[in-house]
Amino acid sequence: MDDFFVCNELKMNKLKIMQMYVKSKLGRLSPVHISFQVTNACNLNCAYCYANSGKPKENELTTEEAFKLIDDIVELKPYVLVLDGGEPLLRKDLPKLIEYAFKKGLNTCVATNGLLLNKEKAQKFKELGLGSFHFSLDGSNNKIHSIHRGDNFINVMMAINFSVEIGIKTVVQTMVTHKNIDDLENIARLLKFKKIDLWRLQFVIPSGRGTELIKSENFSTKERLEIAKKVYDLSRKYEKDFKIHFHDSPIYRIYKHQHSNYKERKMLEMMGGCGVVDGTILNVDSDGFVRPCPYFQLKLKDNVKDKKLKDIYYNNETLKTLRKKSIKRCKKCEYFKICSGGCKSEIYNRTGKLLEENINCFLEA
């Protein structure tokens, strides 16, 4: 699970989050990252959207129900609460949710496409207690960026400027596809100029609209390894400018482990692999249903309108099954502790099985 690296690279309280991961390793479950899809409404139509967003869902949580959920989240004591969507800025009470979460002591982030963000709103969110903005950027120019996301390159550039200018932590996420693989170096140079804090890259996962896109945008295991090498080299080249992390990529974690110093290797080992397996991640949909993580196509029967999130997290049978780590072949591997047998969302979405071997392993059995 990589949220330690996200928080660490943003110079947050790494001691606290390290303690949470240690608890997880000792079998004392503690979520580090909880995401709340505040609405499914969106003003874009990204080809890889895991939420298949567009129109709001029926029975999305009201303001009072969202407040109750935040109270429940506080009981679990996560390190990060991400408010995403859809497009969270389409939810009119978003400022109230940010303020309420901050007053409850939560480190809160907003993941937005930037279309509705201006400097005044960004400043207000910061004053209300927002910890960071997460933006999506898929190319160094509009031609490449707009292939899968639509024509909002200028809006994203302006939103990043607003975030950096007001001094709030700024994270940029890039979906790596065949369309932008040769543009990664150009994106890195652009982000250096923009003075962001963290660049997160990710492969398309077959979830939501990504289920269709993966047919043309999947990479072979060999290609994923080559991309991991490329991203690792970029992380070293730009390490003094901003940090780079490859989200949900066991291949990248293993490659980094193989080429890092002793301290970095031990950190990777302590942080573990898939957050679903380690119990360090949880997602709540806008209508209150819970998923193991945002990309998991399996929606649990439990809903936060009927049960406390704490009870769902500790007692749901599907979540307990996913945490068993009972993949015999993978458990023999020396890298199992930093891989967990692969990304469980991608494996389940492809195979329909909760416990299955890593389908993108580049190591010999």
C-alpha positions as YAML, in Angstrom:
chain: A
units: angstrom
residues:
- id: 1
  name: MET
  ca: [0.00, 0.00, 0.00]
- id: 2
  name: ASP
  ca: [1.50, 3.32, -1.04]
- id: 3
  name: ASP
  ca: [-0.25, 5.96, 1.05]
- id: 4
  name: PHE
  ca: [2.72, 6.14, 3.38]
- id: 5
  name: PHE
  ca: [4.80, 7.34, 0.47]
- id: 6
  name: VAL
  ca: [2.16, 9.90, -0.50]
- id: 7
  name: CYS
  ca: [2.12, 11.34, 3.02]
- id: 8
  name: ASN
  ca: [5.85, 10.96, 3.52]
- id: 9
  name: GLU
  ca: [6.76, 12.73, 0.30]
- id: 10
  name: LEU
  ca: [4.40, 15.56, 1.24]
- id: 11
  name: LYS
  ca: [6.36, 15.89, 4.50]
- id: 12
  name: MET
  ca: [3.39, 14.96, 6.68]
- id: 13
  name: ASN
  ca: [3.61, 13.15, 10.03]
- id: 14
  name: LYS
  ca: [5.49, 10.07, 8.87]
- id: 15
  name: LEU
  ca: [6.03, 8.77, 12.43]
- id: 16
  name: LYS
  ca: [2.29, 8.45, 13.00]
- id: 17
  name: ILE
  ca: [1.63, 6.74, 9.69]
- id: 18
  name: MET
  ca: [4.59, 4.37, 10.19]
- id: 19
  name: GLN
  ca: [3.06, 3.33, 13.50]
- id: 20
  name: MET
  ca: [-0.23, 2.59, 11.73]
- id: 21
  name: TYR
  ca: [1.46, 0.34, 9.20]
- id: 22
  name: VAL
  ca: [3.37, -1.47, 11.94]
- id: 23
  name: LYS
  ca: [0.04, -2.14, 13.68]
- id: 24
  name: SER
  ca: [-1.27, -3.60, 10.42]
- id: 25
  name: LYS
  ca: [1.79, -5.83, 10.09]
- id: 26
  name: LEU
  ca: [1.24, -7.09, 13.64]
- id: 27
  name: GLY
  ca: [-2.31, -8.07, 12.77]
- id: 28
  name: ARG
  ca: [-3.97, -5.09, 14.45]
- id: 29
  name: LEU
  ca: [-6.02, -3.69, 11.59]
- id: 30
  name: SER
  ca: [-5.99, 0.05, 11.13]
- id: 31
  name: PRO
  ca: [-7.05, 1.85, 7.92]
- id: 32
  name: VAL
  ca: [-4.58, 4.44, 6.68]
- id: 33
  name: HIS
  ca: [-6.52, 5.66, 3.65]
- id: 34
  name: ILE
  ca: [-10.30, 6.08, 3.40]
- id: 35
  name: SER
  ca: [-11.90, 7.55, 0.29]
- id: 36
  name: PHE
  ca: [-15.42, 8.94, 0.18]
- id: 37
  name: GLN
  ca: [-17.01, 9.41, -3.23]
- id: 38
  name: VAL
  ca: [-19.05, 12.47, -2.28]
- id: 39
  name: THR
  ca: [-21.01, 12.37, -5.56]
- id: 40
  name: ASN
  ca: [-21.09, 10.39, -8.77]
- id: 41
  name: ALA
  ca: [-21.96, 13.54, -10.75]
- id: 42
  name: CYS
  ca: [-19.21, 14.70, -13.10]
- id: 43
  name: ASN
  ca: [-18.65, 17.30, -15.79]
- id: 44
  name: LEU
  ca: [-16.17, 15.13, -17.69]
- id: 45
  name: ASN
  ca: [-16.41, 11.69, -19.28]
- id: 46
  name: CYS
  ca: [-12.95, 10.16, -18.82]
- id: 47
  name: ALA
  ca: [-12.53, 6.89, -20.67]
- id: 48
  name: TYR
  ca: [-10.95, 5.10, -17.69]
- id: 49
  name: CYS
  ca: [-13.22, 6.41, -14.91]
- id: 50
  name: TYR
  ca: [-13.49, 3.67, -12.28]
- id: 51
  name: ALA
  ca: [-16.73, 5.17, -10.94]
- id: 52
  name: ASN
  ca: [-18.41, 5.35, -14.36]
- id: 53
  name: SER
  ca: [-19.40, 8.83, -13.23]
- id: 54
  name: GLY
  ca: [-21.69, 11.28, -14.98]
- id: 55
  name: LYS
  ca: [-25.03, 11.48, -13.24]
- id: 56
  name: PRO
  ca: [-25.43, 11.45, -9.45]
- id: 57
  name: LYS
  ca: [-26.59, 8.17, -7.94]
- id: 58
  name: GLU
  ca: [-29.99, 7.81, -6.36]
- id: 59
  name: ASN
  ca: [-30.00, 8.28, -2.60]
- id: 60
  name: GLU
  ca: [-26.56, 9.89, -2.32]
- id: 61
  name: LEU
  ca: [-25.67, 10.74, 1.27]
- id: 62
  name: THR
  ca: [-27.25, 13.95, 2.55]
- id: 63
  name: THR
  ca: [-25.16, 16.52, 4.39]
- id: 64
  name: GLU
  ca: [-26.22, 15.11, 7.75]
- id: 65
  name: GLU
  ca: [-25.53, 11.54, 6.61]
- id: 66
  name: ALA
  ca: [-22.11, 12.65, 5.34]
- id: 67
  name: PHE
  ca: [-21.40, 14.26, 8.72]
- id: 68
  name: LYS
  ca: [-22.33, 10.97, 10.42]
- id: 69
  name: LEU
  ca: [-20.01, 9.10, 8.05]
- id: 70
  name: ILE
  ca: [-17.17, 11.48, 8.93]
- id: 71
  name: ASP
  ca: [-17.87, 10.80, 12.61]
- id: 72
  name: ASP
  ca: [-17.63, 7.07, 11.86]
- id: 73
  name: ILE
  ca: [-14.39, 7.61, 9.94]
- id: 74
  name: VAL
  ca: [-12.90, 9.45, 12.92]
- id: 75
  name: GLU
  ca: [-13.49, 6.33, 15.04]
- id: 76
  name: LEU
  ca: [-11.27, 4.36, 12.67]
- id: 77
  name: LYS
  ca: [-8.52, 6.99, 12.96]
- id: 78
  name: PRO
  ca: [-7.22, 6.90, 9.37]
- id: 79
  name: TYR
  ca: [-4.36, 9.11, 8.31]
- id: 80
  name: VAL
  ca: [-5.93, 10.32, 5.08]
- id: 81
  name: LEU
  ca: [-9.51, 11.03, 4.00]
- id: 82
  name: VAL
  ca: [-9.86, 11.64, 0.27]
- id: 83
  name: LEU
  ca: [-13.04, 13.32, -0.98]
- id: 84
  name: ASP
  ca: [-13.48, 12.32, -4.60]
- id: 85
  name: GLY
  ca: [-16.17, 11.49, -7.14]
- id: 86
  name: GLY
  ca: [-17.31, 12.04, -9.80]
- id: 87
  name: GLU
  ca: [-16.36, 15.65, -9.44]
- id: 88
  name: PRO
  ca: [-16.55, 16.65, -5.76]
- id: 89
  name: LEU
  ca: [-16.87, 20.38, -6.54]
- id: 90
  name: LEU
  ca: [-20.31, 19.63, -8.01]
- id: 91
  name: ARG
  ca: [-21.48, 18.88, -4.49]
- id: 92
  name: LYS
  ca: [-22.69, 22.18, -3.05]
- id: 93
  name: ASP
  ca: [-21.97, 21.29, 0.57]
- id: 94
  name: LEU
  ca: [-18.34, 20.31, -0.12]
- id: 95
  name: PRO
  ca: [-16.97, 23.28, 1.89]
- id: 96
  name: LYS
  ca: [-19.06, 22.13, 4.88]
- id: 97
  name: LEU
  ca: [-17.68, 18.60, 4.57]
- id: 98
  name: ILE
  ca: [-14.08, 19.85, 4.39]
- id: 99
  name: GLU
  ca: [-14.57, 22.08, 7.42]
- id: 100
  name: TYR
  ca: [-16.34, 19.37, 9.42]
- id: 101
  name: ALA
  ca: [-13.62, 16.80, 8.64]
- id: 102
  name: PHE
  ca: [-10.89, 19.26, 9.61]
- id: 103
  name: LYS
  ca: [-12.57, 20.11, 12.91]
- id: 104
  name: LYS
  ca: [-12.76, 16.38, 13.61]
- id: 105
  name: GLY
  ca: [-9.01, 16.14, 13.14]
- id: 106
  name: LEU
  ca: [-8.89, 14.43, 9.74]
- id: 107
  name: ASN
  ca: [-6.17, 15.07, 7.16]
- id: 108
  name: THR
  ca: [-8.42, 15.70, 4.16]
- id: 109
  name: CYS
  ca: [-7.68, 15.81, 0.42]
- id: 110
  name: VAL
  ca: [-9.89, 16.69, -2.56]
- id: 111
  name: ALA
  ca: [-9.43, 14.94, -5.90]
- id: 112
  name: THR
  ca: [-10.76, 17.24, -8.63]
- id: 113
  name: ASN
  ca: [-10.51, 17.65, -12.39]
- id: 114
  name: GLY
  ca: [-9.99, 21.38, -11.82]
- id: 115
  name: LEU
  ca: [-12.73, 22.66, -14.13]
- id: 116
  name: LEU
  ca: [-14.65, 24.36, -11.34]
- id: 117
  name: LEU
  ca: [-11.68, 25.48, -9.26]
- id: 118
  name: ASN
  ca: [-10.49, 29.05, -9.10]
- id: 119
  name: LYS
  ca: [-7.98, 30.73, -6.81]
- id: 120
  name: GLU
  ca: [-10.70, 32.08, -4.51]
- id: 121
  name: LYS
  ca: [-12.20, 28.60, -3.99]
- id: 122
  name: ALA
  ca: [-8.79, 27.05, -3.52]
- id: 123
  name: GLN
  ca: [-7.93, 29.63, -0.86]
- id: 124
  name: LYS
  ca: [-11.26, 29.07, 0.89]
- id: 125
  name: PHE
  ca: [-10.74, 25.30, 0.98]
- id: 126
  name: LYS
  ca: [-7.29, 25.83, 2.47]
- id: 127
  name: GLU
  ca: [-8.73, 28.11, 5.15]
- id: 128
  name: LEU
  ca: [-11.36, 25.49, 5.94]
- id: 129
  name: GLY
  ca: [-8.58, 22.99, 6.62]
- id: 130
  name: LEU
  ca: [-7.99, 21.13, 3.35]
- id: 131
  name: GLY
  ca: [-4.63, 19.33, 3.34]
- id: 132
  name: SER
  ca: [-4.02, 18.85, -0.38]
- id: 133
  name: PHE
  ca: [-5.44, 18.87, -3.90]
- id: 134
  name: HIS
  ca: [-5.14, 15.92, -6.28]
- id: 135
  name: PHE
  ca: [-5.35, 16.68, -10.01]
- id: 136
  name: SER
  ca: [-5.27, 14.42, -13.07]
- id: 137
  name: LEU
  ca: [-2.94, 15.18, -15.98]
- id: 138
  name: ASP
  ca: [-2.34, 12.73, -18.81]
- id: 139
  name: GLY
  ca: [-0.10, 14.68, -21.15]
- id: 140
  name: SER
  ca: [2.30, 17.61, -21.44]
- id: 141
  name: ASN
  ca: [-0.01, 19.23, -23.99]
- id: 142
  name: ASN
  ca: [-3.71, 19.31, -24.78]
- id: 143
  name: LYS
  ca: [-3.44, 16.95, -27.75]
- id: 144
  name: ILE
  ca: [-2.17, 14.06, -25.64]
- id: 145
  name: HIS
  ca: [-3.99, 14.93, -22.41]
- id: 146
  name: SER
  ca: [-7.39, 15.16, -24.08]
- id: 147
  name: ILE
  ca: [-7.31, 11.70, -25.74]
- id: 148
  name: HIS
  ca: [-8.95, 9.95, -22.79]
- id: 149
  name: ARG
  ca: [-9.98, 12.87, -20.58]
- id: 150
  name: GLY
  ca: [-11.50, 15.53, -22.77]
- id: 151
  name: ASP
  ca: [-10.50, 19.09, -23.53]
- id: 152
  name: ASN
  ca: [-9.59, 20.47, -20.08]
- id: 153
  name: PHE
  ca: [-5.79, 20.78, -20.25]
- id: 154
  name: ILE
  ca: [-5.78, 24.56, -19.70]
- id: 155
  name: ASN
  ca: [-8.16, 24.17, -16.74]
- id: 156
  name: VAL
  ca: [-5.87, 21.62, -15.10]
- id: 157
  name: MET
  ca: [-2.84, 23.85, -15.63]
- id: 158
  name: MET
  ca: [-4.65, 26.79, -14.02]
- id: 159
  name: ALA
  ca: [-5.90, 24.66, -11.12]
- id: 160
  name: ILE
  ca: [-2.37, 23.42, -10.43]
- id: 161
  name: ASN
  ca: [-1.17, 27.04, -10.47]
- id: 162
  name: PHE
  ca: [-3.84, 28.07, -7.96]
- id: 163
  name: SER
  ca: [-2.94, 25.22, -5.63]
- id: 164
  name: VAL
  ca: [0.79, 25.88, -5.73]
- id: 165
  name: GLU
  ca: [0.37, 29.65, -5.42]
- id: 166
  name: ILE
  ca: [-1.70, 29.47, -2.23]
- id: 167
  name: GLY
  ca: [0.78, 27.03, -0.69]
- id: 168
  name: ILE
  ca: [-1.36, 23.92, -0.41]
- id: 169
  name: LYS
  ca: [0.15, 20.49, -1.09]
- id: 170
  name: THR
  ca: [-0.30, 19.59, -4.76]
- id: 171
  name: VAL
  ca: [-0.46, 16.05, -6.14]
- id: 172
  name: VAL
  ca: [-0.74, 15.24, -9.85]
- id: 173
  name: GLN
  ca: [-1.88, 11.82, -11.04]
- id: 174
  name: THR
  ca: [-1.24, 10.42, -14.51]
- id: 175
  name: MET
  ca: [-2.89, 7.36, -16.06]
- id: 176
  name: VAL
  ca: [-0.16, 5.65, -18.06]
- id: 177
  name: THR
  ca: [-1.40, 4.50, -21.47]
- id: 178
  name: HIS
  ca: [0.00, 3.72, -24.91]
- id: 179
  name: LYS
  ca: [-0.93, 7.29, -25.87]
- id: 180
  name: ASN
  ca: [1.33, 9.04, -23.36]
- id: 181
  name: ILE
  ca: [4.10, 6.55, -22.59]
- id: 182
  name: ASP
  ca: [6.54, 8.52, -24.75]
- id: 183
  name: ASP
  ca: [5.42, 11.79, -23.13]
- id: 184
  name: LEU
  ca: [6.31, 10.95, -19.52]
- id: 185
  name: GLU
  ca: [9.62, 12.81, -19.61]
- id: 186
  name: ASN
  ca: [7.87, 15.89, -20.99]
- id: 187
  name: ILE
  ca: [5.22, 15.70, -18.27]
- id: 188
  name: ALA
  ca: [7.98, 15.43, -15.64]
- id: 189
  name: ARG
  ca: [9.67, 18.58, -16.98]
- id: 190
  name: LEU
  ca: [6.34, 20.41, -16.93]
- id: 191
  name: LEU
  ca: [5.63, 19.39, -13.33]
- id: 192
  name: LYS
  ca: [9.11, 20.52, -12.29]
- id: 193
  name: PHE
  ca: [8.31, 23.92, -13.74]
- id: 194
  name: LYS
  ca: [4.95, 23.94, -11.92]
- id: 195
  name: LYS
  ca: [6.67, 23.10, -8.60]
- id: 196
  name: ILE
  ca: [4.25, 20.41, -7.52]
- id: 197
  name: ASP
  ca: [4.92, 18.13, -4.54]
- id: 198
  name: LEU
  ca: [4.14, 14.64, -5.80]
- id: 199
  name: TRP
  ca: [3.52, 12.88, -9.11]
- id: 200
  name: ARG
  ca: [1.58, 9.62, -8.96]
- id: 201
  name: LEU
  ca: [1.40, 7.34, -11.98]
- id: 202
  name: GLN
  ca: [-0.97, 4.44, -12.49]
- id: 203
  name: PHE
  ca: [-1.96, 1.81, -15.05]
- id: 204
  name: VAL
  ca: [-5.57, 1.56, -16.22]
- id: 205
  name: ILE
  ca: [-7.53, -0.88, -14.04]
- id: 206
  name: PRO
  ca: [-10.55, -2.70, -15.54]
- id: 207
  name: SER
  ca: [-13.13, -0.93, -13.40]
- id: 208
  name: GLY
  ca: [-16.06, 1.22, -14.51]
- id: 209
  name: ARG
  ca: [-15.36, 2.64, -17.97]
- id: 210
  name: GLY
  ca: [-11.82, 1.33, -17.64]
- id: 211
  name: THR
  ca: [-13.24, -2.14, -18.25]
- id: 212
  name: GLU
  ca: [-13.70, -1.21, -21.89]
- id: 213
  name: LEU
  ca: [-10.58, 0.93, -22.24]
- id: 214
  name: ILE
  ca: [-8.30, -1.80, -20.89]
- id: 215
  name: LYS
  ca: [-8.93, -3.75, -24.11]
- id: 216
  name: SER
  ca: [-6.78, -1.26, -25.99]
- id: 217
  name: GLU
  ca: [-4.73, 0.22, -23.16]
- id: 218
  name: ASN
  ca: [-3.45, -2.85, -21.34]
- id: 219
  name: PHE
  ca: [0.29, -3.47, -21.11]
- id: 220
  name: SER
  ca: [1.96, -6.86, -21.12]
- id: 221
  name: THR
  ca: [3.96, -7.88, -18.07]
- id: 222
  name: LYS
  ca: [7.18, -7.26, -20.01]
- id: 223
  name: GLU
  ca: [5.99, -3.78, -21.02]
- id: 224
  name: ARG
  ca: [5.02, -3.00, -17.41]
- id: 225
  name: LEU
  ca: [8.51, -3.87, -16.26]
- id: 226
  name: GLU
  ca: [10.05, -1.58, -18.89]
- id: 227
  name: ILE
  ca: [7.73, 1.23, -17.80]
- id: 228
  name: ALA
  ca: [8.65, 0.61, -14.16]
- id: 229
  name: LYS
  ca: [12.32, 1.03, -15.08]
- id: 230
  name: LYS
  ca: [11.54, 4.26, -16.92]
- id: 231
  name: VAL
  ca: [9.54, 5.71, -14.04]
- id: 232
  name: TYR
  ca: [12.18, 4.68, -11.51]
- id: 233
  name: ASP
  ca: [14.83, 6.51, -13.55]
- id: 234
  name: LEU
  ca: [12.60, 9.60, -13.64]
- id: 235
  name: SER
  ca: [12.13, 9.39, -9.87]
- id: 236
  name: ARG
  ca: [15.89, 9.56, -9.40]
- id: 237
  name: LYS
  ca: [16.35, 12.31, -11.97]
- id: 238
  name: TYR
  ca: [13.71, 14.59, -10.45]
- id: 239
  name: GLU
  ca: [13.99, 13.62, -6.78]
- id: 240
  name: LYS
  ca: [15.19, 17.10, -5.79]
- id: 241
  name: ASP
  ca: [12.24, 18.76, -7.55]
- id: 242
  name: PHE
  ca: [9.28, 16.57, -6.60]
- id: 243
  name: LYS
  ca: [8.62, 12.99, -5.63]
- id: 244
  name: ILE
  ca: [7.34, 10.26, -7.95]
- id: 245
  name: HIS
  ca: [5.34, 7.21, -7.00]
- id: 246
  name: PHE
  ca: [3.74, 4.46, -9.07]
- id: 247
  name: HIS
  ca: [0.34, 3.76, -7.53]
- id: 248
  name: ASP
  ca: [-0.87, 0.15, -7.15]
- id: 249
  name: SER
  ca: [2.01, -1.31, -9.15]
- id: 250
  name: PRO
  ca: [3.63, -4.40, -7.56]
- id: 251
  name: ILE
  ca: [6.09, -4.56, -10.46]
- id: 252
  name: TYR
  ca: [7.31, -1.06, -9.65]
- id: 253
  name: ARG
  ca: [7.62, -1.81, -5.93]
- id: 254
  name: ILE
  ca: [9.67, -4.92, -6.66]
- id: 255
  name: TYR
  ca: [11.89, -3.15, -9.19]
- id: 256
  name: LYS
  ca: [12.43, -0.28, -6.75]
- id: 257
  name: HIS
  ca: [13.29, -2.76, -3.99]
- id: 258
  name: GLN
  ca: [15.86, -4.39, -6.25]
- id: 259
  name: HIS
  ca: [17.57, -1.07, -7.04]
- id: 260
  name: SER
  ca: [17.30, 0.86, -3.77]
- id: 261
  name: ASN
  ca: [19.54, 1.21, -0.75]
- id: 262
  name: TYR
  ca: [19.05, -0.70, 2.49]
- id: 263
  name: LYS
  ca: [16.92, 1.96, 4.18]
- id: 264
  name: GLU
  ca: [14.58, 2.27, 1.20]
- id: 265
  name: ARG
  ca: [14.21, -1.51, 0.94]
- id: 266
  name: LYS
  ca: [13.30, -1.85, 4.61]
- id: 267
  name: MET
  ca: [10.77, 0.95, 4.25]
- id: 268
  name: LEU
  ca: [9.14, -0.83, 1.31]
- id: 269
  name: GLU
  ca: [9.00, -4.07, 3.27]
- id: 270
  name: MET
  ca: [7.41, -2.41, 6.27]
- id: 271
  name: MET
  ca: [4.77, -0.65, 4.19]
- id: 272
  name: GLY
  ca: [3.67, -3.89, 2.53]
- id: 273
  name: GLY
  ca: [1.79, -4.38, -0.70]
- id: 274
  name: CYS
  ca: [-1.89, -4.19, -1.63]
- id: 275
  name: GLY
  ca: [-3.87, -2.10, 0.86]
- id: 276
  name: VAL
  ca: [-6.90, -4.38, 0.47]
- id: 277
  name: VAL
  ca: [-4.84, -7.30, 1.80]
- id: 278
  name: ASP
  ca: [-3.20, -5.28, 4.56]
- id: 279
  name: GLY
  ca: [-6.48, -3.62, 5.54]
- id: 280
  name: THR
  ca: [-5.04, -0.15, 5.10]
- id: 281
  name: ILE
  ca: [-7.59, 1.11, 2.55]
- id: 282
  name: LEU
  ca: [-11.38, 1.42, 2.36]
- id: 283
  name: ASN
  ca: [-13.86, 3.17, 0.05]
- id: 284
  name: VAL
  ca: [-17.38, 4.50, 0.57]
- id: 285
  name: ASP
  ca: [-19.55, 5.19, -2.47]
- id: 286
  name: SER
  ca: [-21.74, 8.28, -2.69]
- id: 287
  name: ASP
  ca: [-24.84, 6.23, -1.84]
- id: 288
  name: GLY
  ca: [-23.19, 4.74, 1.25]
- id: 289
  name: PHE
  ca: [-22.19, 1.30, -0.02]
- id: 290
  name: VAL
  ca: [-18.68, 0.16, 0.86]
- id: 291
  name: ARG
  ca: [-15.98, -1.29, -1.40]
- id: 292
  name: PRO
  ca: [-12.60, -2.79, -0.45]
- id: 293
  name: CYS
  ca: [-11.02, 0.00, -2.51]
- id: 294
  name: PRO
  ca: [-12.32, 2.48, -5.13]
- id: 295
  name: TYR
  ca: [-11.39, 0.24, -8.06]
- id: 296
  name: PHE
  ca: [-12.99, -2.94, -6.73]
- id: 297
  name: GLN
  ca: [-15.98, -3.85, -8.90]
- id: 298
  name: LEU
  ca: [-17.45, -5.82, -5.99]
- id: 299
  name: LYS
  ca: [-19.77, -3.65, -3.91]
- id: 300
  name: LEU
  ca: [-20.28, -4.99, -0.40]
- id: 301
  name: LYS
  ca: [-23.82, -5.46, 0.85]
- id: 302
  name: ASP
  ca: [-23.09, -3.27, 3.86]
- id: 303
  name: ASN
  ca: [-24.11, 0.40, 3.76]
- id: 304
  name: VAL
  ca: [-23.00, 3.13, 6.15]
- id: 305
  name: LYS
  ca: [-26.61, 4.31, 6.38]
- id: 306
  name: ASP
  ca: [-27.43, 1.08, 8.22]
- id: 307
  name: LYS
  ca: [-24.14, 0.11, 9.90]
- id: 308
  name: LYS
  ca: [-21.23, 1.94, 11.46]
- id: 309
  name: LEU
  ca: [-18.21, 1.98, 9.19]
- id: 310
  name: LYS
  ca: [-16.09, 0.57, 12.01]
- id: 311
  name: ASP
  ca: [-18.31, -2.53, 12.20]
- id: 312
  name: ILE
  ca: [-18.14, -3.02, 8.44]
- id: 313
  name: TYR
  ca: [-14.36, -2.62, 8.38]
- id: 314
  name: TYR
  ca: [-13.73, -5.19, 11.09]
- id: 315
  name: ASN
  ca: [-16.58, -7.66, 10.58]
- id: 316
  name: ASN
  ca: [-17.48, -7.86, 6.89]
- id: 317
  name: GLU
  ca: [-16.78, -11.42, 5.71]
- id: 318
  name: THR
  ca: [-15.57, -10.41, 2.24]
- id: 319
  name: LEU
  ca: [-13.02, -8.00, 3.70]
- id: 320
  name: LYS
  ca: [-11.85, -10.68, 6.13]
- id: 321
  name: THR
  ca: [-11.44, -13.14, 3.25]
- id: 322
  name: LEU
  ca: [-9.35, -10.67, 1.24]
- id: 323
  name: ARG
  ca: [-7.03, -10.23, 4.25]
- id: 324
  name: LYS
  ca: [-6.25, -13.95, 4.60]
- id: 325
  name: LYS
  ca: [-3.24, -13.78, 2.27]
- id: 326
  name: SER
  ca: [-3.77, -17.44, 1.39]
- id: 327
  name: ILE
  ca: [-2.21, -17.52, -2.07]
- id: 328
  name: LYS
  ca: [0.15, -20.50, -1.71]
- id: 329
  name: ARG
  ca: [2.30, -19.96, -4.80]
- id: 330
  name: CYS
  ca: [2.80, -16.24, -4.15]
- id: 331
  name: LYS
  ca: [3.51, -16.69, -0.43]
- id: 332
  name: LYS
  ca: [6.69, -18.60, -1.34]
- id: 333
  name: CYS
  ca: [8.06, -15.54, -3.13]
- id: 334
  name: GLU
  ca: [10.67, -13.36, -1.40]
- id: 335
  name: TYR
  ca: [8.77, -10.27, -2.56]
- id: 336
  name: PHE
  ca: [5.36, -11.31, -1.26]
- id: 337
  name: LYS
  ca: [5.55, -8.84, 1.62]
- id: 338
  name: ILE
  ca: [5.79, -5.89, -0.78]
- id: 339
  name: CYS
  ca: [3.50, -7.33, -3.46]
- id: 340
  name: SER
  ca: [0.75, -9.25, -1.56]
- id: 341
  name: GLY
  ca: [0.16, -11.31, -4.67]
- id: 342
  name: GLY
  ca: [-0.68, -8.32, -6.86]
- id: 343
  name: CYS
  ca: [-3.37, -5.64, -7.00]
- id: 344
  name: LYS
  ca: [-6.50, -7.37, -5.66]
- id: 345
  name: SER
  ca: [-8.84, -4.99, -7.49]
- id: 346
  name: GLU
  ca: [-7.35, -5.78, -10.87]
- id: 347
  name: ILE
  ca: [-7.22, -9.51, -10.12]
- id: 348
  name: TYR
  ca: [-10.84, -9.66, -8.96]
- id: 349
  name: ASN
  ca: [-12.13, -7.49, -11.79]
- id: 350
  name: ARG
  ca: [-10.41, -9.75, -14.34]
- id: 351
  name: THR
  ca: [-11.07, -13.16, -12.78]
- id: 352
  name: GLY
  ca: [-14.05, -12.76, -10.45]
- id: 353
  name: LYS
  ca: [-12.02, -14.46, -7.70]
- id: 354
  name: LEU
  ca: [-11.19, -12.89, -4.35]
- id: 355
  name: LEU
  ca: [-8.02, -14.93, -3.85]
- id: 356
  name: GLU
  ca: [-5.98, -15.52, -6.97]
- id: 357
  name: GLU
  ca: [-2.33, -15.36, -8.00]
- id: 358
  name: ASN
  ca: [-0.78, -12.17, -9.34]
- id: 359
  name: ILE
  ca: [-1.70, -11.94, -13.02]
- id: 360
  name: ASN
  ca: [1.13, -9.51, -13.86]
- id: 361
  name: CYS
  ca: [4.09, -11.23, -12.21]
- id: 362
  name: PHE
  ca: [7.40, -10.95, -14.05]
- id: 363
  name: LEU
  ca: [9.27, -13.27, -11.67]
- id: 364
  name: GLU
  ca: [9.76, -16.98, -12.18]
- id: 365
  name: ALA
  ca: [7.61, -19.31, -10.08]
...
